Amino acid sequence: MKLRFTSVLLTCLTLALSGMLHAQATNNQPSLLAGIDTSQLNDLTLPPLATLLDAVESNPQIEYLKSQKKNIELDLSMVKREWMGRINVSGNYSYGKGTSLNTTTAGSTDPVLTYANALRSTYGIGIGAGLPLSFFSDHAGKVKKTEELLKQSDLLTKQEIQSIKLQVVEIYTNLDMLIKSRKKTIDLLFIANSLLKMKAADYANGVIDLTEYSSIVSNQKSIQSELDATTAQIIRSKYQLEILTGVKITNQATE
C-alpha cells in the first residue's frame, strides 16, 4: 500500500514537473519584450544605406553646428565692415542768385570790369574718417581670429557628420545581419516547438524519460532566449538609426 502511494506521488510530481517545463518552454513573451508587438519585425525592411547617410545632414546635432557656423559667418561679415562705421559723409546744396566779376578788353582799350547776376546751384560733398593707427592692427587681428573660429566650426561640423555616418554604417550592417539571423531563429523555434509538443505527449505516455524530455525543453528554451535577445537588439538598433537619421524604418507589410 505504501509502495503504491509512493508510486502515485512520484507520478504526480513527475507530471507536475513536466507541466512546469512545458509551460516555461512555451512561454513566448519574455519580460524584456513585454508589451511590444514583435510580429511587426517579421517583415522589417531597411532602406538603402545611401538614403540614411544623406539624411545625416538633417541630424539635430548637425543642424545645431551649422547654425553656429552661420552665426560666426555673420560675425565675420560685421567685423570686416567695422571700419565703415567710422566714416562720416556730409553734403550740402544751395540754389540762388550769384554775382560774378568779369574782366573784358576791346582792342587797345583798358580792361573793363563787368558784373553779372545769375541763378545757379551749388553743391558740396565732404567725406571724413576717424581711424586711429591702432585700429588697423586691431581690426586685422579681429578678422583673423574670427576667420579661425569659422574654420574650426566648419571642421567640427564635417568631423561630426563623418562620425555619425560611421555609426550609421556600423549599426546598419549589424542590423541587417540581425534581421537575417532572426528569421532563421524563428524557423528553428517553430521546429523546436513542434518537437516539444510531440515529445510532451511521448513523455506523458512513458515513451521517453524525464532526462530526454528535459533536454528537449532546454533546447527549446535556448532557441527562444536567442530569439528574444536578437529581437531586443533589432529594436535597439532600429531606434538608434531612426534617431541618428530621422528616417522611419517601417514594416514592409504595413506600408
Backbone hydrogen bonds, N-H to C=O, Kabsch-Sander energy under -0.5 kcal/mol:
donor,donor_aa,acceptor,acceptor_aa,energy
5,F,1,M,-2.3
6,T,2,K,-2.3
7,S,3,L,-2.1
8,V,4,R,-2.5
9,L,5,F,-2.6
10,L,6,T,-2.4
11,T,7,S,-2.1
12,C,8,V,-2.4
13,L,9,L,-2.6
14,T,10,L,-2.5
15,L,11,T,-2.6
16,A,12,C,-2.4
17,L,13,L,-2.8
18,S,14,T,-2.5
19,G,15,L,-2.3
20,M,16,A,-2.3
21,L,17,L,-2.6
22,H,18,S,-2.5
23,A,19,G,-2.5
24,Q,20,M,-2.5
25,A,21,L,-2.2
26,T,22,H,-2.0
27,N,24,Q,-0.8
28,N,26,T,-1.2
33,L,30,P,-0.9
34,A,31,S,-1.3
36,I,33,L,-2.0
38,T,36,I,-1.5
40,Q,37,D,-1.3
41,L,38,T,-1.7
42,N,39,S,-1.5
44,L,41,L,-1.3
45,T,250,T,-1.3
51,T,48,P,-0.6
52,L,48,P,-1.4
53,L,49,L,-2.3
54,D,50,A,-2.3
55,A,51,T,-1.5
56,V,52,L,-0.7
56,V,53,L,-0.8
57,E,54,D,-1.2
58,S,55,A,-1.8
59,N,56,V,-2.2
63,E,59,N,-2.7
64,Y,60,P,-2.2
65,L,61,Q,-2.1
66,K,62,I,-2.5
67,S,63,E,-2.0
68,Q,64,Y,-2.0
69,K,65,L,-2.1
70,K,66,K,-2.2
71,N,67,S,-1.9
72,I,68,Q,-1.9
73,E,69,K,-2.2
74,L,70,K,-2.1
75,D,71,N,-2.2
76,L,72,I,-2.6
77,S,73,E,-2.1
78,M,74,L,-2.1
79,V,75,D,-2.5
80,K,76,L,-2.5
81,R,77,S,-1.2
82,E,79,V,-1.3
84,M,81,R,-1.3
85,G,82,E,-1.3
86,R,83,W,-1.6
87,I,84,M,-1.2
88,N,128,G,-4.2
90,S,126,G,-3.7
92,N,124,G,-3.2
94,S,122,T,-2.9
96,G,120,R,-2.3
98,G,118,A,-2.6
100,S,116,A,-2.5
102,N,100,S,-0.5
102,N,114,T,-2.9
104,T,112,V,-2.6
109,T,106,A,-1.8
112,V,104,T,-3.9
114,T,102,N,-3.1
116,A,100,S,-2.1
118,A,98,G,-1.9
120,R,96,G,-2.7
122,T,94,S,-3.7
124,G,92,N,-2.6
126,G,90,S,-4.0
128,G,88,N,-3.6
130,G,86,R,-2.1
131,L,129,A,-0.7
135,F,132,P,-1.5
136,F,132,P,-0.6
136,F,133,L,-0.7
137,S,133,L,-0.8
138,D,134,S,-2.3
139,H,135,F,-3.3
140,A,136,F,-2.0
141,G,137,S,-1.8
142,K,138,D,-2.2
143,V,139,H,-2.4
144,K,140,A,-2.2
145,K,141,G,-2.3
146,T,142,K,-2.3
147,E,143,V,-2.4
148,E,144,K,-2.0
149,L,145,K,-2.0
150,L,146,T,-2.1
151,K,147,E,-2.1
152,Q,148,E,-2.4
153,S,149,L,-2.3
154,D,150,L,-2.3
155,L,151,K,-2.2
156,L,152,Q,-2.6
157,T,153,S,-2.2
158,K,154,D,-2.1
159,Q,155,L,-2.4
160,E,156,L,-2.3
161,I,157,T,-2.3
162,Q,158,K,-2.3
163,S,159,Q,-2.5
164,I,160,E,-2.5
165,K,161,I,-2.3
166,L,162,Q,-2.0
167,Q,163,S,-1.8
168,V,164,I,-2.5
169,V,165,K,-2.4
170,E,166,L,-2.2
171,I,167,Q,-2.8
172,Y,168,V,-2.8
173,T,169,V,-2.4
174,N,170,E,-2.2
175,L,171,I,-2.9
176,D,172,Y,-2.4
177,M,173,T,-1.7
178,L,174,N,-2.3
179,I,175,L,-2.4
180,K,176,D,-1.7
181,S,177,M,-2.5
182,R,178,L,-2.6
183,K,179,I,-1.7
184,K,180,K,-1.5
185,T,181,S,-2.3
186,I,182,R,-2.4
187,D,183,K,-1.5
188,L,184,K,-2.1
189,L,185,T,-2.5
190,F,186,I,-2.0
191,I,187,D,-1.8
192,A,188,L,-2.6
193,N,189,L,-2.8
194,S,190,F,-2.0
195,L,191,I,-2.5
196,L,192,A,-2.5
197,K,193,N,-2.4
198,M,194,S,-1.9
199,K,195,L,-2.9
200,A,196,L,-2.1
201,A,197,K,-1.2
202,D,198,M,-1.6
203,Y,199,K,-2.9
204,A,200,A,-2.2
205,N,201,A,-1.6
206,G,203,Y,-1.2
207,V,202,D,-3.1
208,I,202,D,-0.7
213,Y,209,D,-2.1
214,S,210,L,-2.9
215,S,211,T,-1.8
216,I,212,E,-1.7
217,V,213,Y,-2.4
218,S,214,S,-2.6
219,N,215,S,-2.1
220,Q,216,I,-2.1
221,K,217,V,-2.4
222,S,218,S,-2.1
223,I,219,N,-2.0
224,Q,220,Q,-2.3
225,S,221,K,-2.7
226,E,222,S,-2.1
227,L,223,I,-2.2
228,D,224,Q,-2.5
229,A,225,S,-2.5
230,T,226,E,-2.3
231,T,227,L,-2.6
232,A,228,D,-2.4
233,Q,229,A,-2.0
234,I,230,T,-2.3
235,I,231,T,-2.4
236,R,232,A,-2.2
237,S,233,Q,-2.8
238,K,234,I,-2.7
239,Y,235,I,-2.1
240,Q,236,R,-2.2
241,L,237,S,-2.3
242,E,238,K,-2.1
243,I,239,Y,-2.4
244,L,240,Q,-2.4
245,T,241,L,-2.2
246,G,242,E,-2.2
250,T,248,K,-0.7
252,Q,43,D,-1.8
252,Q,250,T,-0.5
254,T,251,N,-1.6
255,E,252,Q,-1.0
